[in-house]
Amino acid sequence: MSQRHISEDDIYHVVGDADDVLERHEGRTEYTRMFDDGRELRVVIEDDGVTVVSVCDWKRRRPRRI
């Protein structure tokens, strides 16, 4: 997280107010949230609800078409 400049508050925000939640077959849950600055953050958490397995972020290069 520190290498990618992702704060603990960002993680809590994604998990607490996710745009999409995906239950994965290995017992993990993936939360996805799009931020106002165009950054998409994905957080994967173990089934214990506490252990963060992975955090990935992407920044949109062009605006989304509506």
C-alpha positions in Angstrom: 0.0 0.0 0.0 2.8 2.4 0.8 4.5 1.8 -2.5 1.3 2.6 -4.4 0.5 5.6 -2.1 -2.8 4.1 -1.0 -3.9 5.1 2.5 -5.6 3.0 5.1 -8.5 5.4 4.9 -8.9 4.7 1.2 -9.2 1.0 2.0 -11.9 1.6 4.6 -13.7 3.9 2.1 -13.7 1.2 -0.6 -14.9 -1.6 1.7 -17.5 0.6 3.4 -19.0 2.2 0.3 -18.1 -0.1 -2.6 -19.6 0.3 -6.1 -19.3 -3.4 -6.7 -18.8 -6.4 -4.4 -17.8 -9.8 -5.8 -17.8 -13.0 -3.7 -14.9 -15.0 -5.1 -14.8 -18.8 -5.1 -11.8 -19.1 -2.7 -13.7 -17.4 0.1 -12.3 -14.0 -0.6 -14.4 -10.8 -1.3 -13.4 -8.2 -3.8 -14.6 -4.6 -3.4 -14.3 -2.0 -6.2 -14.9 1.8 -5.9 -14.5 4.6 -8.4 -13.2 7.8 -6.9 -14.1 11.3 -8.2 -10.5 11.8 -9.5 -11.0 8.9 -11.9 -9.0 6.4 -9.9 -10.5 2.9 -9.5 -9.5 1.0 -6.4 -9.9 -2.7 -5.9 -9.5 -4.4 -2.5 -9.5 -8.1 -1.9 -10.1 -9.3 1.6 -10.0 -12.8 3.2 -13.2 -14.4 4.4 -12.3 -13.4 8.0 -13.2 -9.8 7.0 -10.0 -8.4 8.4 -7.0 -9.6 6.3 -6.3 -7.5 3.2 -4.9 -9.8 0.4 -4.5 -7.4 -2.4 -5.0 -3.7 -3.3 -4.9 -2.5 -6.9 -5.6 0.9 -8.4 -6.0 2.3 -11.9 -6.4 5.8 -13.1 -8.6 6.4 -16.1 -6.8 7.9 -19.1 -9.9 9.3 -20.7 -13.4 10.1 -19.4 -16.1 7.5 -19.4 -18.7 7.9 -22.1 -22.3 8.1 -20.9 
